[in-house]
Amino acid sequence: MVFEGAAHQSVCRNKTLREQSIIVSSFGKTVHTTGWKIGYVAAPKELMNEFRKIHQFLVFVVNHPLQLALADFLKKKSNYSDLKHFYEKKRDLFLSLTKSSRLSPLKTYVSYFQLMHYSAISHELDTELAIRLTKEYKLATIPLSVFYNSNANVKLLRFCFAKKDETLQKAAEIICRL
């Protein structure tokens, strides 16, 4: 799922990396089956043998009806083949709706998340601002610092634009008032 004609750069394109990598993915947003909670793991045989030793104690199986539903869903390529354009339009809508805000977007070319720099609005830690936005405005964001090992305060919040247009419009109204 990459936008604007860019090509996906998988580690599996490189023979050395492919031999050392475990790919963990979900069908959720990739094929627009959020909530089904079905994913997959792919790796060379030797790595999969080691992965299975741990995995067998964490997860037993995805329920069979959802496995069948996903198999049927994947048979029809039109169910998922144009999703990158769907998400690209959502991203562009979200960016246009928030253009007049004081948040500065870092344009994304992949994913269904938009990073927004908030230093023009607040000097709070991103974790504090995210909590405040949720409590005071009912606007859910993800503080980027939670993905770092250090206490980095890069003043970035992550917004999901994989939402209904009405939801994006409501969120943008709040964002533009900040």
CYANA upper distance limits for C-alpha pairs under 8 A (distance plus 0.5 A):
  1 MET  CA      8 HIS  CA      7.78
  1 MET  CA     30 THR  CA      7.39
  1 MET  CA     83 LEU  CA      7.89
  1 MET  CA     84 LYS  CA      5.56
  1 MET  CA    110 VAL  CA      6.52
  1 MET  CA    111 SER  CA      7.14
  2 VAL  CA      6 ALA  CA      6.42
  2 VAL  CA      7 ALA  CA      7.06
  2 VAL  CA      8 HIS  CA      6.71
  2 VAL  CA     84 LYS  CA      6.74
  2 VAL  CA    109 TYR  CA      6.30
  2 VAL  CA    110 VAL  CA      5.00
  2 VAL  CA    111 SER  CA      7.66
  3 PHE  CA     84 LYS  CA      6.79
  3 PHE  CA     85 HIS  CA      7.69
  3 PHE  CA     88 GLU  CA      6.53
  3 PHE  CA    109 TYR  CA      5.54
  3 PHE  CA    110 VAL  CA      6.48
  4 GLU  CA     88 GLU  CA      8.42
  4 GLU  CA    109 TYR  CA      7.58
  6 ALA  CA    109 TYR  CA      8.21
  9 GLN  CA     13 ARG  CA      7.79
 11 VAL  CA     17 LEU  CA      6.31
 11 VAL  CA     18 ARG  CA      6.54
 11 VAL  CA     21 SER  CA      7.98
 12 CYS  CA     17 LEU  CA      6.86
 12 CYS  CA     18 ARG  CA      4.84
 12 CYS  CA     21 SER  CA      8.20
 13 ARG  CA     17 LEU  CA      8.42
 13 ARG  CA     18 ARG  CA      7.47
 14 ASN  CA     18 ARG  CA      6.39
 15 LYS  CA     19 GLU  CA      6.76
 16 THR  CA     20 GLN  CA      7.20
 17 LEU  CA     21 SER  CA      6.44
 18 ARG  CA     43 ALA  CA      8.23
 18 ARG  CA     44 PRO  CA      8.21
 19 GLU  CA     43 ALA  CA      8.20
 19 GLU  CA     44 PRO  CA      6.65
 20 GLN  CA     44 PRO  CA      8.24
 20 GLN  CA     47 LEU  CA      8.24
 21 SER  CA     43 ALA  CA      6.68
 21 SER  CA     44 PRO  CA      8.21
 21 SER  CA     47 LEU  CA      8.45
 22 ILE  CA     41 VAL  CA      7.37
 22 ILE  CA     42 ALA  CA      6.39
 22 ILE  CA     43 ALA  CA      5.21
 22 ILE  CA     44 PRO  CA      8.23
 22 ILE  CA     47 LEU  CA      7.75
 22 ILE  CA     48 MET  CA      8.38
 23 ILE  CA     41 VAL  CA      5.95
 23 ILE  CA     42 ALA  CA      5.61
 23 ILE  CA     43 ALA  CA      6.79
 24 VAL  CA     39 GLY  CA      7.96
 24 VAL  CA     40 TYR  CA      6.48
 24 VAL  CA     41 VAL  CA      5.09
 24 VAL  CA     42 ALA  CA      7.25
 25 SER  CA     39 GLY  CA      5.96
 25 SER  CA     40 TYR  CA      5.98
 25 SER  CA     41 VAL  CA      6.95
 26 SER  CA     30 THR  CA      7.52
 26 SER  CA     37 LYS  CA      7.81
 26 SER  CA     38 ILE  CA      6.45
 26 SER  CA     39 GLY  CA      4.30
 26 SER  CA     40 TYR  CA      6.70
 27 PHE  CA     31 VAL  CA      5.94
 27 PHE  CA     32 HIS  CA      7.63
 27 PHE  CA     33 THR  CA      6.82
 27 PHE  CA     34 THR  CA      8.02
 27 PHE  CA     37 LYS  CA      8.09
 27 PHE  CA     38 ILE  CA      6.47
 27 PHE  CA     39 GLY  CA      6.02
 27 PHE  CA     40 TYR  CA      8.45
 28 GLY  CA     32 HIS  CA      6.05
 28 GLY  CA     33 THR  CA      5.01
 28 GLY  CA     34 THR  CA      4.52
 28 GLY  CA     35 GLY  CA      7.22
 28 GLY  CA     36 TRP  CA      7.19
 28 GLY  CA     37 LYS  CA      6.95
 28 GLY  CA     38 ILE  CA      7.44
 28 GLY  CA     39 GLY  CA      8.16
 29 LYS  CA     33 THR  CA      6.67
 29 LYS  CA     34 THR  CA      6.18
 30 THR  CA     80 TYR  CA      8.25
 30 THR  CA     83 LEU  CA      8.10
 31 VAL  CA     79 ASN  CA      7.87
 31 VAL  CA     80 TYR  CA      5.43
 31 VAL  CA     81 SER  CA      8.47
 31 VAL  CA     83 LEU  CA      7.57
 32 HIS  CA     80 TYR  CA      7.40
 32 HIS  CA     83 LEU  CA      8.09
 36 TRP  CA     66 LEU  CA      7.53
 38 ILE  CA     62 VAL  CA      7.33
 38 ILE  CA     67 GLN  CA      8.43
 42 ALA  CA     48 MET  CA      7.90
 43 ALA  CA     47 LEU  CA      6.51
 43 ALA  CA     48 MET  CA      6.15
 44 PRO  CA     48 MET  CA      6.65
 45 LYS  CA     49 ASN  CA      6.64
 46 GLU  CA     50 GLU  CA      7.21
 47 LEU  CA     51 PHE  CA      6.59
 48 MET  CA     52 ARG  CA      6.47
 49 ASN  CA     53 LYS  CA      7.22
 50 GLU  CA     54 ILE  CA      7.76
 51 PHE  CA     55 HIS  CA      6.55
 52 ARG  CA     56 GLN  CA      6.24
 53 LYS  CA     57 PHE  CA      8.13
 54 ILE  CA     58 LEU  CA      7.38
 55 HIS  CA     59 VAL  CA      6.59
 56 GLN  CA     60 PHE  CA      6.67
 62 VAL  CA     66 LEU  CA      7.71
 62 VAL  CA     67 GLN  CA      7.33
 63 ASN  CA     67 GLN  CA      7.06
 64 HIS  CA     68 LEU  CA      6.78
 65 PRO  CA     69 ALA  CA      6.61
 66 LEU  CA     70 LEU  CA      6.49
 67 GLN  CA     71 ALA  CA      6.70
 68 LEU  CA     72 ASP  CA      6.74
 69 ALA  CA     73 PHE  CA      6.53
 70 LEU  CA     74 LEU  CA      6.53
 71 ALA  CA     75 LYS  CA      6.99
 72 ASP  CA     76 LYS  CA      7.85
 73 PHE  CA     79 ASN  CA      7.35
 74 LEU  CA     79 ASN  CA      7.72
 74 LEU  CA     80 TYR  CA      8.23
 77 LYS  CA     81 SER  CA      6.11
 78 SER  CA     82 ASP  CA      7.40
 82 ASP  CA     86 PHE  CA      7.03
 83 LEU  CA     87 TYR  CA      6.57
 84 LYS  CA     88 GLU  CA      6.42
 85 HIS  CA     89 LYS  CA      6.58
 86 PHE  CA     90 LYS  CA      6.92
 87 TYR  CA     91 ARG  CA      6.60
 87 TYR  CA    112 TYR  CA      6.92
 87 TYR  CA    161 PHE  CA      8.29
 87 TYR  CA    162 ALA  CA      7.25
 88 GLU  CA     92 ASP  CA      6.65
 89 LYS  CA     93 LEU  CA      6.52
 90 LYS  CA     94 PHE  CA      6.62
 90 LYS  CA    161 PHE  CA      6.54
 90 LYS  CA    162 ALA  CA      7.25
 90 LYS  CA    163 LYS  CA      8.33
 90 LYS  CA    165 ASP  CA      8.16
 91 ARG  CA     95 LEU  CA      6.63
 91 ARG  CA    112 TYR  CA      7.74
 91 ARG  CA    114 GLN  CA      7.86
 91 ARG  CA    161 PHE  CA      6.54
 92 ASP  CA     96 SER  CA      6.57
 93 LEU  CA     97 LEU  CA      6.55
 94 PHE  CA     98 THR  CA      6.69
 94 PHE  CA    161 PHE  CA      7.11
 94 PHE  CA    168 LEU  CA      6.76
 94 PHE  CA    169 GLN  CA      8.22
 94 PHE  CA    172 ALA  CA      7.67
 95 LEU  CA     99 LYS  CA      6.35
 95 LEU  CA    105 PRO  CA      8.06
 97 LEU  CA    169 GLN  CA      7.31
 97 LEU  CA    172 ALA  CA      6.17
 97 LEU  CA    173 GLU  CA      8.40
 98 THR  CA    103 LEU  CA      8.28
 98 THR  CA    172 ALA  CA      5.82
 98 THR  CA    173 GLU  CA      8.30
 98 THR  CA    175 ILE  CA      7.22
 98 THR  CA    176 CYS  CA      6.64
100 SER  CA    176 CYS  CA      6.78
101 SER  CA    175 ILE  CA      6.77
101 SER  CA    176 CYS  CA      4.72
101 SER  CA    177 ARG  CA      7.71
101 SER  CA    178 LEU  CA      7.83
102 ARG  CA    118 TYR  CA      7.76
102 ARG  CA    120 ALA  CA      6.50
102 ARG  CA    121 ILE  CA      7.04
102 ARG  CA    176 CYS  CA      7.58
102 ARG  CA    178 LEU  CA      7.84
103 LEU  CA    116 MET  CA      6.30
103 LEU  CA    117 HIS  CA      6.11
103 LEU  CA    118 TYR  CA      5.56
103 LEU  CA    119 SER  CA      8.22
103 LEU  CA    120 ALA  CA      7.35
103 LEU  CA    121 ILE  CA      7.82
103 LEU  CA    175 ILE  CA      8.31
104 SER  CA    116 MET  CA      5.81
104 SER  CA    117 HIS  CA      5.40
104 SER  CA    118 TYR  CA      7.16
105 PRO  CA    114 GLN  CA      7.58
105 PRO  CA    115 LEU  CA      6.36
105 PRO  CA    116 MET  CA      4.83
105 PRO  CA    117 HIS  CA      6.65
106 LEU  CA    114 GLN  CA      7.64
106 LEU  CA    115 LEU  CA      6.04
106 LEU  CA    116 MET  CA      6.56
106 LEU  CA    117 HIS  CA      7.92
107 LYS  CA    114 GLN  CA      7.54
107 LYS  CA    115 LEU  CA      7.93
108 THR  CA    113 PHE  CA      8.05
108 THR  CA    114 GLN  CA      6.80
108 THR  CA    115 LEU  CA      8.11
112 TYR  CA    160 CYS  CA      6.39
112 TYR  CA    161 PHE  CA      6.21
112 TYR  CA    162 ALA  CA      6.23
113 PHE  CA    158 ARG  CA      6.65
113 PHE  CA    159 PHE  CA      5.91
113 PHE  CA    160 CYS  CA      4.95
113 PHE  CA    161 PHE  CA      6.45
113 PHE  CA    162 ALA  CA      8.20
114 GLN  CA    158 ARG  CA      6.08
114 GLN  CA    159 PHE  CA      5.58
114 GLN  CA    160 CYS  CA      6.77
114 GLN  CA    161 PHE  CA      7.43
115 LEU  CA    156 LEU  CA      6.74
115 LEU  CA    157 LEU  CA      6.14
115 LEU  CA    158 ARG  CA      5.06
115 LEU  CA    159 PHE  CA      6.83
116 MET  CA    156 LEU  CA      5.94
116 MET  CA    157 LEU  CA      5.87
116 MET  CA    158 ARG  CA      6.91
116 MET  CA    159 PHE  CA      8.08
117 HIS  CA    155 LYS  CA      6.18
117 HIS  CA    156 LEU  CA      5.03
117 HIS  CA    157 LEU  CA      7.08
118 TYR  CA    122 SER  CA      6.88
118 TYR  CA    155 LYS  CA      6.26
118 TYR  CA    156 LEU  CA      6.69
118 TYR  CA    157 LEU  CA      7.88
119 SER  CA    123 HIS  CA      6.52
119 SER  CA    155 LYS  CA      6.60
121 ILE  CA    178 LEU  CA      7.38
122 SER  CA    129 LEU  CA      8.36
123 HIS  CA    155 LYS  CA      8.33
124 GLU  CA    128 GLU  CA      6.67
124 GLU  CA    129 LEU  CA      6.41
125 LEU  CA    129 LEU  CA      6.74
125 LEU  CA    153 ASN  CA      6.68
125 LEU  CA    155 LYS  CA      7.43
126 ASP  CA    130 ALA  CA      6.47
126 ASP  CA    143 PRO  CA      5.56
126 ASP  CA    144 LEU  CA      7.61
126 ASP  CA    145 SER  CA      7.45
126 ASP  CA    153 ASN  CA      7.13
126 ASP  CA    154 VAL  CA      8.27
126 ASP  CA    155 LYS  CA      6.15
126 ASP  CA    156 LEU  CA      7.08
126 ASP  CA    157 LEU  CA      7.17
127 THR  CA    131 ILE  CA      6.82
127 THR  CA    142 ILE  CA      8.40
127 THR  CA    143 PRO  CA      5.81
127 THR  CA    145 SER  CA      7.94
127 THR  CA    146 VAL  CA      8.40
128 GLU  CA    132 ARG  CA      6.68
129 LEU  CA    133 LEU  CA      6.49
130 ALA  CA    134 THR  CA      6.73
130 ALA  CA    140 ALA  CA      7.47
130 ALA  CA    141 THR  CA      6.15
130 ALA  CA    142 ILE  CA      6.98
130 ALA  CA    143 PRO  CA      6.61
130 ALA  CA    157 LEU  CA      7.94
131 ILE  CA    135 LYS  CA      6.68
132 ARG  CA    136 GLU  CA      6.22
132 ARG  CA    137 TYR  CA      8.19
133 LEU  CA    137 TYR  CA      5.66
133 LEU  CA    138 LYS  CA      6.85
133 LEU  CA    139 LEU  CA      5.90
133 LEU  CA    140 ALA  CA      7.28
133 LEU  CA    141 THR  CA      8.23
134 THR  CA    138 LYS  CA      4.90
134 THR  CA    139 LEU  CA      5.21
134 THR  CA    140 ALA  CA      5.61
134 THR  CA    141 THR  CA      7.98
135 LYS  CA    139 LEU  CA      8.30
137 TYR  CA    174 ILE  CA      7.67
139 LEU  CA    171 ALA  CA      7.13
139 LEU  CA    174 ILE  CA      8.17
140 ALA  CA    159 PHE  CA      8.15
141 THR  CA    157 LEU  CA      6.65
141 THR  CA    158 ARG  CA      6.12
141 THR  CA    159 PHE  CA      5.84
141 THR  CA    160 CYS  CA      8.23
142 ILE  CA    157 LEU  CA      6.10
142 ILE  CA    158 ARG  CA      5.40
142 ILE  CA    159 PHE  CA      7.23
143 PRO  CA    156 LEU  CA      6.97
143 PRO  CA    157 LEU  CA      5.24
143 PRO  CA    158 ARG  CA      6.76
144 LEU  CA    148 TYR  CA      8.09
144 LEU  CA    154 VAL  CA      7.95
144 LEU  CA    155 LYS  CA      8.31
144 LEU  CA    156 LEU  CA      6.20
144 LEU  CA    157 LEU  CA      6.15
144 LEU  CA    158 ARG  CA      6.98
145 SER  CA    150 SER  CA      8.47
145 SER  CA    151 ASN  CA      7.22
145 SER  CA    152 ALA  CA      6.20
145 SER  CA    153 ASN  CA      6.56
145 SER  CA    154 VAL  CA      7.48
145 SER  CA    156 LEU  CA      8.39
148 TYR  CA    152 ALA  CA      7.25
161 PHE  CA    168 LEU  CA      7.33
163 LYS  CA    167 THR  CA      6.65
163 LYS  CA    168 LEU  CA      6.89
164 LYS  CA    168 LEU  CA      6.91
165 ASP  CA    169 GLN  CA      6.62
166 GLU  CA    170 LYS  CA      6.74
167 THR  CA    171 ALA  CA      6.64
168 LEU  CA    172 ALA  CA      6.48
169 GLN  CA    173 GLU  CA      6.71
170 LYS  CA    174 ILE  CA      7.04
171 ALA  CA    175 ILE  CA      6.65
172 ALA  CA    176 CYS  CA      6.44
173 GLU  CA    177 ARG  CA      6.93
174 ILE  CA    178 LEU  CA      7.10
